[in-house]
Amino acid sequence: MSDTRFSLVQDRKGMLWDLLLYVPTVVALLSMVAKFWYAGDVSLAYLFSFLASFFFIAGANRILKTRLMLLPTAPIAIEIGKQITRIIMRNGENVELVKDLRIYADYSGRSFGLAGLDKLDQRLQFVFHKGQFPNINDFQAVQDKHKAS
């Protein structure tokens, strides 16, 4: 099989940007929780605690999975063949995208989404950031190979 393999690396610079985004957001939401709780508006306190929890979980997942690649289901490599795109996970499992493969680049050009169906027709999607690739050429090559197929 003539796969082209792209290994991924930790994106520490992107992690810092995510921390600068999520930490102040969660802190601000938690301060709103305290304000509403002690002002007697418990309903809004619960709403803002839900929002704080949501942003905390979303930020932690983004940092631990896509930026630092520490979670077991974090992609650590991409193999692109003629018929299959294989995503290799940290836990050793492989996900093979075999049909309806689509690539979604963001407008800033700093990340892209890869979606497709596996052999069981289950739709899967992954997000990859520019900082996860050892060089800019690999980042662009993955997108070019998927646009060509």
C-alpha positions as CSV (number, residue, x, y, z in Angstrom):
1,M,0.0,0.0,0.0
2,S,1.5,3.3,-1.0
3,D,0.3,5.5,1.8
4,T,1.7,8.9,2.5
5,R,2.1,9.3,6.3
6,F,2.1,12.6,8.1
7,S,3.1,12.5,11.8
8,L,1.7,15.1,14.1
9,V,3.5,17.0,16.9
10,Q,2.3,18.9,19.9
11,D,1.1,22.4,19.2
12,R,2.4,24.3,22.3
13,K,2.0,27.8,20.7
14,G,-1.6,27.0,19.9
15,M,-2.1,25.7,23.4
16,L,-1.1,29.1,24.8
17,W,-3.6,30.9,22.6
18,D,-6.3,28.5,23.7
19,L,-5.4,29.1,27.4
20,L,-5.6,32.8,26.8
21,L,-9.1,32.3,25.3
22,Y,-10.6,29.8,27.7
23,V,-9.2,30.6,31.1
24,P,-10.4,34.3,31.2
25,T,-13.8,33.2,29.7
26,V,-14.3,30.5,32.4
27,V,-13.1,32.9,35.2
28,A,-15.5,35.6,34.0
29,L,-18.4,33.2,33.8
30,L,-17.6,31.9,37.3
31,S,-17.5,35.4,38.7
32,M,-20.9,36.0,37.2
33,V,-22.1,32.8,38.9
34,A,-20.9,34.2,42.3
35,K,-22.5,37.6,41.6
36,F,-25.9,36.1,40.7
37,W,-25.8,33.5,43.5
38,Y,-25.1,36.1,46.2
39,A,-27.5,38.6,44.7
40,G,-30.3,36.0,45.1
41,D,-30.8,35.3,41.3
42,V,-30.2,31.6,41.6
43,S,-31.7,30.8,38.1
44,L,-29.1,33.0,36.4
45,A,-26.4,31.5,38.6
46,Y,-27.3,28.0,37.4
47,L,-27.3,29.2,33.8
48,F,-23.9,30.8,34.1
49,S,-22.5,27.7,36.0
50,F,-23.6,25.6,33.1
51,L,-21.9,27.9,30.6
52,A,-18.7,27.9,32.7
53,S,-18.8,24.1,32.8
54,F,-19.4,23.9,29.1
55,F,-16.5,26.2,28.2
56,F,-14.2,24.5,30.7
57,I,-14.9,21.0,29.2
58,A,-14.6,22.3,25.6
59,G,-11.4,24.1,26.3
60,A,-9.9,21.2,28.2
61,N,-10.8,18.8,25.4
62,R,-9.3,21.1,22.7
63,I,-6.1,21.6,24.6
64,L,-5.6,18.0,25.8
65,K,-6.8,16.3,22.5
66,T,-5.9,18.5,19.6
67,R,-3.1,20.7,20.9
68,L,-1.1,18.5,23.3
69,M,-2.4,15.1,21.9
70,L,-2.5,13.6,25.4
71,L,-5.9,11.9,25.4
72,P,-6.1,8.3,24.2
73,T,-8.3,9.2,21.2
74,A,-6.0,12.0,20.0
75,P,-4.8,11.6,16.4
76,I,-1.0,11.3,16.2
77,A,-0.7,10.6,12.5
78,I,-2.5,10.7,9.2
79,E,-2.0,8.2,6.4
80,I,-3.5,9.0,3.0
81,G,-3.8,6.3,0.4
82,K,-5.7,6.1,-2.9
83,Q,-8.9,4.7,-1.4
84,I,-8.6,5.2,2.4
85,T,-7.5,7.9,4.8
86,R,-6.3,6.4,8.1
87,I,-6.1,8.4,11.3
88,I,-3.8,6.8,13.9
89,M,-4.7,7.5,17.5
90,R,-2.5,7.7,20.6
91,N,-4.1,4.5,22.0
92,G,-2.9,2.5,18.9
93,E,-6.3,2.3,17.2
94,N,-6.8,3.2,13.6
95,V,-9.8,5.0,12.1
96,E,-10.2,4.5,8.4
97,L,-12.3,7.0,6.5
98,V,-13.4,5.3,3.3
99,K,-16.3,7.3,1.8
100,D,-17.7,10.8,1.5
101,L,-14.4,12.3,2.6
102,R,-14.6,16.1,2.9
103,I,-12.1,18.7,4.0
104,Y,-13.2,21.9,5.6
105,A,-10.5,24.6,5.8
106,D,-11.1,27.7,8.0
107,Y,-10.9,31.2,6.6
108,S,-7.8,32.1,8.5
109,G,-5.9,29.0,7.2
110,R,-4.7,27.9,10.6
111,S,-6.8,24.7,10.8
112,F,-9.0,22.3,8.9
113,G,-11.6,19.7,9.6
114,L,-11.6,16.3,8.0
115,A,-14.8,14.4,7.9
116,G,-15.9,11.1,6.3
117,L,-17.6,7.8,6.8
118,D,-15.8,4.7,8.2
119,K,-16.5,1.1,7.1
120,L,-19.6,1.0,9.3
121,D,-21.0,4.2,7.7
122,Q,-20.5,6.1,10.9
123,R,-19.7,9.8,10.2
124,L,-16.5,10.9,12.0
125,Q,-14.7,14.2,12.0
126,F,-11.4,15.5,13.1
127,V,-9.8,18.9,13.5
128,F,-6.1,19.5,12.7
129,H,-4.2,22.7,13.4
130,K,-1.3,24.1,11.5
131,G,0.9,23.9,14.6
132,Q,0.4,20.1,14.8
133,F,2.4,19.6,11.6
134,P,6.2,19.7,11.7
135,N,6.3,22.1,8.8
136,I,3.9,24.2,6.7
137,N,4.4,21.9,3.6
138,D,2.9,18.9,5.4
139,F,-0.1,21.0,6.6
140,Q,-0.8,22.1,3.0
141,A,0.0,18.6,1.5
142,V,-2.7,16.9,3.5
143,Q,-5.3,19.4,2.3
144,D,-4.1,19.2,-1.3
145,K,-4.2,15.4,-1.3
146,H,-7.8,15.4,-0.1
147,K,-8.9,18.1,-2.5
148,A,-7.4,16.1,-5.4
149,S,-9.3,12.9,-4.5
